[in-house]
Amino acid sequence: MFCKLYTNRPLRMLAKTAMIIDDDEDLGRLLIPVLEARKILTLPVYSLHEAEEYLSFMKPTVIFLDNSFPDGLGINFIRNIHLADEEIKIIMMTAESAKWIEEKAKAEGINYFLRKPFSMQALNTILDKLKFGKVA
């Protein structure tokens, strides 16, 4: 006998998942090994448009979000993430120094804000606070 599960909420996989939304491919190459060491499956995407497409069917546990893209600003994309799933944790990362960006990002509901360049220690501290496993 088979049982059907009906829900209006996206089903979460047992594995932790991350989406890195940043047009700098080098950042993904730095973050992916750190996340994989914590058993977090990671998908890098390089534009807000691409991220929007993936969010239509993938609900990651955490999103690492840059602010500056050719197709828009990350701070204006935070609302789209929350509409996809309010349980997604958001870590905003930017090299921009304007204080209003951090203030607006926090007002939009991000969980953490990292100013680039950031240390791996700062990243690991945030991942520990989010209870995303320990480094193997």
N, CA, C and O of each residue as an XYZ file, in Angstrom:
544
protein
N       0.840     -1.170      0.000
C       0.000      0.000      0.000
C       0.894      1.245      0.000
O       1.873      1.318      0.742
N       0.545      2.210     -0.835
C       1.286      3.460     -0.917
C       0.487      4.563     -0.242
O      -0.743      4.571     -0.278
N       1.191      5.471      0.360
C       0.557      6.600      1.033
C       0.970      7.886      0.320
O       2.154      8.107      0.065
N       0.010      8.716      0.004
C       0.323      9.995     -0.621
C       0.445     11.060      0.466
O      -0.317     11.077      1.434
N       1.417     11.941      0.283
C       1.615     13.032      1.219
C       1.194     14.324      0.535
O       1.728     14.687     -0.513
N       0.245     15.006      1.129
C      -0.222     16.266      0.575
C       0.226     17.389      1.495
O      -0.024     17.364      2.700
N       0.887     18.363      0.911
C       1.337     19.513      1.686
C       1.481     20.702      0.762
O       1.797     20.555     -0.419
N       1.248     21.882      1.311
C       1.466     23.087      0.526
C       2.836     23.689      0.825
O       3.160     24.765      0.322
N       3.626     23.021      1.621
C       4.977     23.472      1.958
C       5.989     22.595      1.237
O       5.771     21.394      1.074
N       7.097     23.194      0.804
C       8.117     22.380      0.136
C       8.719     21.372      1.111
O       8.958     21.683      2.278
N       8.955     20.180      0.621
C       9.580     19.165      1.453
C      11.077     19.424      1.503
O      11.697     19.710      0.479
N      11.645     19.325      2.669
C      13.082     19.535      2.834
C      13.793     18.193      2.776
O      13.325     17.188      3.310
N      14.926     18.214      2.119
C      15.752     17.016      2.102
C      16.407     16.885      3.475
O      16.519     17.867      4.209
N      16.832     15.692      3.815
C      17.523     15.494      5.078
C      18.883     16.173      5.078
O      19.367     16.596      6.128
N      19.497     16.280      3.919
C      20.814     16.906      3.825
C      20.664     18.421      3.880
O      19.670     18.978      3.414
N      21.652     19.069      4.450
C      21.716     20.530      4.419
C      22.185     20.940      3.031
O      23.065     20.306      2.448
N      21.592     22.001      2.510
C      21.955     22.472      1.184
C      22.219     23.972      1.225
O      21.652     24.696      2.043
N      23.088     24.422      0.329
C      23.418     25.841      0.238
C      23.383     26.278     -1.212
O      23.676     25.503     -2.123
N      23.016     27.540     -1.408
C      23.117     28.170     -2.711
C      24.007     29.398     -2.514
O      23.757     30.228     -1.640
N      25.039     29.498     -3.334
C      25.902     30.672     -3.319
C      25.501     31.521     -4.513
O      25.673     31.106     -5.659
N      24.965     32.712     -4.248
C      24.547     33.606     -5.328
C      25.569     34.740     -5.378
O      25.512     35.686     -4.592
N      26.495     34.624     -6.312
C      27.574     35.606     -6.436
C      28.126     35.526     -7.843
O      28.367     34.430     -8.349
N      28.331     36.662     -8.484
C      28.859     36.637     -9.845
C      30.370     36.437     -9.887
O      30.957     36.386    -10.967
N      30.998     36.324     -8.732
C      32.429     36.046     -8.634
C      32.625     34.540     -8.439
O      32.397     34.019     -7.347
N      33.045     33.847     -9.487
C      33.204     32.391     -9.421
C      34.268     31.974     -8.407
O      34.195     30.880     -7.847
N      35.250     32.834     -8.169
C      36.305     32.504     -7.207
C      35.750     32.327     -5.801
O      36.246     31.487     -5.050
N      34.742     33.092     -5.432
C      34.177     32.957     -4.096
C      33.584     31.572     -3.909
O      33.745     30.961     -2.853
N      32.899     31.077     -4.930
C      32.356     29.722     -4.858
C      33.448     28.688     -4.662
O      33.296     27.747     -3.883
N      34.559     28.873     -5.378
C      35.666     27.923     -5.237
C      36.257     27.938     -3.821
O      36.810     26.937     -3.367
N      36.140     29.063     -3.134
C      36.619     29.146     -1.750
C      35.598     28.593     -0.760
O      35.966     27.916      0.200
N      34.327     28.876     -0.989
C      33.293     28.466     -0.034
C      32.905     26.999     -0.131
O      32.642     26.364      0.890
N      32.866     26.456     -1.325
C      32.380     25.084     -1.501
C      33.148     24.075     -0.650
O      32.505     23.256      0.006
N      34.482     24.080     -0.618
C      35.173     23.105      0.239
C      34.853     23.276      1.730
O      34.777     22.290      2.463
N      34.668     24.508      2.175
C      34.320     24.760      3.581
C      32.953     24.155      3.882
O      32.763     23.517      4.918
N      32.009     24.360      2.975
C      30.663     23.832      3.181
C      30.626     22.312      3.041
O      29.945     21.635      3.812
N      31.350     21.777      2.069
C      31.388     20.321      1.899
C      32.006     19.635      3.113
O      31.604     18.525      3.462
N      32.969     20.272      3.755
C      33.569     19.698      4.965
C      32.526     19.568      6.081
O      32.684     18.757      6.994
N      31.479     20.358      6.003
C      30.377     20.310      6.974
C      29.199     19.485      6.439
O      28.115     19.493      7.021
N      29.417     18.783      5.341
C      28.392     17.931      4.721
C      27.194     18.752      4.223
O      26.045     18.322      4.326
N      27.487     19.937      3.685
C      26.464     20.803      3.111
C      26.612     20.747      1.588
O      27.640     21.157      1.049
N      25.596     20.245      0.901
C      25.600     20.190     -0.565
C      25.438     21.616     -1.093
O      24.569     22.356     -0.631
N      26.267     21.997     -2.051
C      26.320     23.401     -2.458
C      26.146     23.582     -3.959
O      26.706     22.838     -4.764
N      25.352     24.593     -4.315
C      25.129     24.961     -5.707
C      25.519     26.424     -5.885
O      24.891     27.300     -5.290
N      26.550     26.709     -6.698
C      26.858     28.110     -7.001
C      26.031     28.588     -8.193
O      25.896     27.872     -9.185
N      25.482     29.790     -8.095
C      24.795     30.429     -9.220
C      25.362     31.839     -9.363
O      25.823     32.432     -8.388
N      25.325     32.368    -10.582
C      26.101     33.568    -10.874
C      25.275     34.793    -11.252
O      25.838     35.814    -11.647
N      23.958     34.709    -11.139
C      23.109     35.875    -11.412
C      21.826     35.749    -10.592
O      21.459     34.661    -10.148
N      21.162     36.869    -10.403
C      19.885     36.839     -9.688
C      18.819     36.124    -10.503
O      17.957     35.442     -9.950
N      18.883     36.283    -11.816
C      17.923     35.591    -12.695
C      18.070     34.069    -12.552
O      17.077     33.353    -12.423
N      19.301     33.593    -12.576
C      19.554     32.157    -12.417
C      19.088     31.685    -11.041
O      18.505     30.609    -10.915
N      19.348     32.495    -10.008
C      18.918     32.139     -8.653
C      17.400     32.030     -8.578
O      16.872     31.123     -7.934
N      16.705     32.942     -9.229
C      15.238     32.913     -9.243
C      14.728     31.620     -9.869
O      13.773     31.024     -9.372
N      15.353     31.191    -10.942
C      14.961     29.937    -11.586
C      15.146     28.752    -10.643
O      14.247     27.922    -10.508
N      16.301     28.668     -9.991
C      16.556     27.551     -9.077
C      15.616     27.581     -7.873
O      15.180     26.531     -7.401
N      15.303     28.774     -7.376
C      14.410     28.870     -6.215
C      13.002     28.397     -6.524
O      12.236     28.112     -5.604
N      12.647     28.307     -7.789
C      11.312     27.832     -8.132
C      11.139     26.352     -7.815
O      10.011     25.878     -7.680
N      12.255     25.607     -7.695
C      12.135     24.184     -7.364
C      13.119     23.712     -6.299
O      12.965     22.605     -5.784
N      14.112     24.504     -5.956
C      15.076     24.112     -4.932
C      14.917     25.036     -3.732
O      14.909     26.258     -3.879
N      14.793     24.463     -2.571
C      14.678     25.243     -1.347
C      15.898     24.951     -0.474
O      15.855     24.061      0.374
N      16.994     25.705     -0.680
C      18.207     25.433      0.094
C      18.028     25.771      1.569
O      17.145     26.547      1.937
N      18.859     25.193      2.393
C      18.843     25.479      3.819
C      19.384     26.876      4.083
O      18.887     27.596      4.949
N      20.411     27.247      3.324
C      21.057     28.548      3.502
C      21.435     29.125      2.140
O      21.781     28.394      1.212
N      21.360     30.451      2.041
C      21.798     31.147      0.829
C      22.867     32.159      1.220
O      22.697     32.942      2.155
N      23.970     32.123      0.481
C      25.020     33.129      0.584
C      24.771     34.106     -0.559
O      24.850     33.726     -1.727
N      24.474     35.356     -0.232
C      24.006     36.320     -1.223
C      24.920     37.533     -1.305
O      25.148     38.221     -0.310
N      25.437     37.788     -2.496
C      26.204     39.007     -2.753
C      25.196     40.134     -3.010
O      23.997     39.881     -3.134
N      25.681     41.366     -3.089
C      24.779     42.477     -3.341
C      24.811     42.984     -4.780
O      23.761     43.301     -5.339
N      25.971     43.067     -5.380
C      26.090     43.700     -6.707
C      26.101     42.680     -7.837
O      26.957     41.797     -7.889
N      25.136     42.819     -8.740
C      25.026     41.956     -9.917
C      24.704     42.830    -11.116
O      24.114     43.899    -10.961
N      25.083     42.391    -12.310
C      24.676     43.133    -13.508
C      23.147     43.219    -13.654
O      22.627     44.161    -14.252
N      22.429     42.219    -13.097
C      20.973     42.202    -13.250
C      20.212     42.694    -12.015
O      19.006     42.466    -11.909
N      20.897     43.365    -11.076
C      20.187     43.919     -9.927
C      20.997     43.880     -8.655
O      22.189     43.573     -8.659
N      20.318     44.202     -7.554
C      20.950     44.219     -6.235
C      20.436     43.067     -5.377
O      19.241     42.769     -5.360
N      21.357     42.430     -4.669
C      20.989     41.345     -3.774
C      20.009     41.775     -2.696
O      19.129     41.000     -2.321
N      20.147     43.007     -2.186
C      19.225     43.450     -1.134
C      17.789     43.510     -1.630
O      16.853     43.369     -0.843
N      17.608     43.717     -2.926
C      16.258     43.720     -3.495
C      15.768     42.307     -3.805
O      14.595     42.118     -4.129
N      16.649     41.320     -3.709
C      16.304     39.930     -3.994
C      15.916     39.159     -2.724
O      15.350     38.069     -2.802
N      16.220     39.726     -1.574
C      15.936     39.047     -0.300
C      14.461     38.689     -0.187
O      14.119     37.604      0.281
N      13.602     39.580     -0.606
C      12.153     39.332     -0.548
C      11.776     38.108     -1.379
O      10.917     37.325     -0.973
N      12.415     37.937     -2.543
C      12.139     36.770     -3.393
C      12.503     35.472     -2.673
O      11.803     34.466     -2.787
N      13.612     35.512     -1.930
C      14.034     34.325     -1.179
C      12.989     33.986     -0.124
O      12.601     32.826      0.017
N      12.533     34.993      0.616
C      11.522     34.748      1.648
C      10.201     34.264      1.049
O       9.500     33.456      1.659
N       9.863     34.753     -0.137
C       8.644     34.271     -0.788
C       8.777     32.808     -1.199
O       7.794     32.067     -1.179
N       9.982     32.391     -1.569
C      10.213     30.991     -1.938
C      10.077     30.095     -0.712
O       9.473     29.025     -0.790
N      10.634     30.523      0.418
C      10.570     29.753      1.659
C      11.136     30.599      2.792
O      12.318     30.942      2.782
N      10.311     30.933      3.754
C      10.748     31.795      4.856
C      11.768     31.129      5.777
O      12.420     31.811      6.568
N      11.915     29.823      5.687
C      12.862     29.127      6.562
C      14.303     29.165      6.047
O      15.223     28.780      6.769
N      14.508     29.621      4.815
C      15.860     29.700      4.269
C      16.653     30.741      5.044
O      16.213     31.879      5.201
N      17.813     30.346      5.521
C      18.724     31.277      6.199
C      19.481     32.052      5.130
O      19.852     31.494      4.097
N      19.710     33.345      5.380
C      20.395     34.188      4.400
C      21.619     34.841      5.044
O      21.531     35.508      6.074
N      22.758     34.620      4.394
C      23.996     35.281      4.801
C      24.373     36.214      3.659
O      24.742     35.762      2.575
N      24.280     37.500      3.904
C      24.630     38.483      2.873
C      26.118     38.766      2.965
O      26.666     38.929      4.055
N      26.769     38.822      1.799
C      28.213     39.082      1.726
C      28.425     40.168      0.685
O      27.950     40.051     -0.444
N      29.139     41.229      1.062
C      29.398     42.285      0.094
C      30.692     43.010      0.421
O      31.097     43.094      1.580
N      31.329     43.529     -0.606
C      32.531     44.343     -0.433
C      32.164     45.817     -0.317
O      33.018     46.652     -0.021
N      30.901     46.131     -0.549
C      30.463     47.513     -0.479
C      30.476     47.997      0.968
O      30.080     47.268      1.878
N      30.933     49.229      1.173
C      31.102     49.733      2.530
C      29.957     50.616      3.013
O      29.958     51.031      4.172
N      28.981     50.916      2.157
C      27.878     51.787      2.556
C      27.052     51.130      3.671
O      26.585     50.000      3.528
N      26.885     51.849      4.770
C      26.171     51.325      5.943
C      24.703     51.020      5.626
O      24.127     50.099      6.206
N      24.092     51.790      4.707
C      22.682     51.590      4.409
C      22.405     50.209      3.836
O      21.305     49.682      4.000
N      23.394     49.614      3.163
C      23.192     48.278      2.585
C      22.982     47.264      3.703
O      22.048     46.463      3.655
N      23.851     47.301      4.705
C      23.706     46.387      5.841
C      22.386     46.633      6.572
O      21.693     45.683      6.937
N      22.038     47.895      6.787
C      20.795     48.225      7.495
C      19.574     47.735      6.727
O      18.661     47.157      7.316
N      19.550     47.962      5.412
C      18.407     47.506      4.604
C      18.343     45.983      4.561
O      17.261     45.405      4.657
N      19.501     45.329      4.418
C      19.526     43.867      4.384
C      18.973     43.287      5.688
O      18.199     42.329      5.670
N      19.369     43.866      6.800
C      18.849     43.391      8.097
C      17.353     43.660      8.216
O      16.608     42.830      8.736
N      16.913     44.829      7.730
C      15.485     45.145      7.770
C      14.679     44.185      6.890
O      13.522     43.891      7.193
N      15.284     43.697      5.807
C      14.616     42.745      4.910
C      14.609     41.328      5.477
O      13.891     40.466      4.971
N      15.404     41.074      6.525
C      15.317     39.785      7.199
C      16.468     38.820      6.989
O      16.284     37.612      7.132
N      17.664     39.322      6.650
C      18.798     38.397      6.554
C      19.160     37.906      7.956
O      18.773     38.515      8.953
N      19.898     36.812      8.023
C      20.324     36.273      9.309
C      21.694     36.793      9.732
O      21.930     37.065     10.909
N      22.593     36.926      8.758
C      23.949     37.399      9.052
C      24.448     38.256      7.902
O      24.024     38.097      6.757
N      25.361     39.172      8.228
C      25.958     40.066      7.244
C      27.472     39.948      7.343
O      28.041     40.133      8.419
N      28.123     39.643      6.231
C      29.588     39.554      6.185
C      30.109     40.565      5.184
O      29.655     40.613      4.041
N      31.056     41.365      5.614
C      31.692     42.311      4.701
C      32.931     41.647      4.111
O      33.770     41.118      4.840
N      33.039     41.678      2.777
C      34.188     41.099      2.079
C      35.373     42.057      2.187
O      35.162     43.270      2.171
N      36.564     41.583      2.293
C      36.916     40.176      2.482
C      36.636     39.763      3.927
O      36.818     40.551      4.854
N      36.199     38.540      4.103
C      35.928     38.023      5.446
C      36.834     36.840      5.698
O      37.353     36.225      4.767
N      37.018     36.531      6.961
C      37.891     35.415      7.324
C      37.089     34.116      7.357
O      35.873     34.126      7.549
N      37.780     33.021      7.169
C      37.125     31.715      7.279
C      36.669     31.491      8.723
O      35.693     30.779      8.961
N      37.360     32.086      9.670
C      36.941     31.978     11.072
C      35.567     32.634     11.257
O      34.705     32.080     11.939
N      35.362     33.805     10.653
C      34.057     34.477     10.750
C      32.967     33.624     10.108
O      31.873     33.491     10.656
N      33.269     33.048      8.951
C      32.315     32.180      8.272
C      31.990     30.959      9.124
O      30.822     30.607      9.293
N      33.020     30.316      9.657
C      32.795     29.127     10.482
C      32.019     29.454     11.746
O      31.223     28.632     12.199
N      32.223     30.619     12.325
C      31.460     31.029     13.502
C      29.978     31.123     13.168
O      29.134     30.667     13.940
N      29.659     31.714     12.021
C      28.261     31.820     11.599
C      27.672     30.435     11.341
O      26.552     30.153     11.767
N      28.401     29.579     10.659
C      27.908     28.228     10.387
C      27.695     27.450     11.680
O      26.751     26.668     11.787
N      28.568     27.662     12.660
C      28.372     27.027     13.978
C      27.092     27.532     14.632
O      26.327     26.742     15.186
N      26.852     28.845     14.573
C      25.647     29.416     15.171
C      24.387     28.881     14.505
O      23.356     28.708     15.156
N      24.474     28.622     13.209
C      23.335     28.059     12.478
C      23.203     26.547     12.668
O      22.273     25.924     12.155
N      24.154     25.965     13.417
C      24.170     24.525     13.686
C      24.294     23.709     12.403
O      23.590     22.718     12.210
N      25.200     24.142     11.531
C      25.461     23.463     10.275
C      26.664     22.559     10.391
O      27.594     22.649      9.590
N      26.655     21.693     11.378
C      27.693     20.691     11.515
C      29.054     21.259     11.844
O      29.290     22.462     11.736
N      29.917     20.397     12.236
C      31.289     20.765     12.533
C      32.177     20.288     11.410
O      31.851     19.340     10.696
N      33.305     20.956     11.263
C      34.264     20.564     10.245
C      34.742     19.153     10.549
O      35.106     18.835     11.681
N      34.733     18.312      9.520
C      35.111     16.898      9.700
C      36.592     16.772      9.939
O      37.097     15.663     10.112
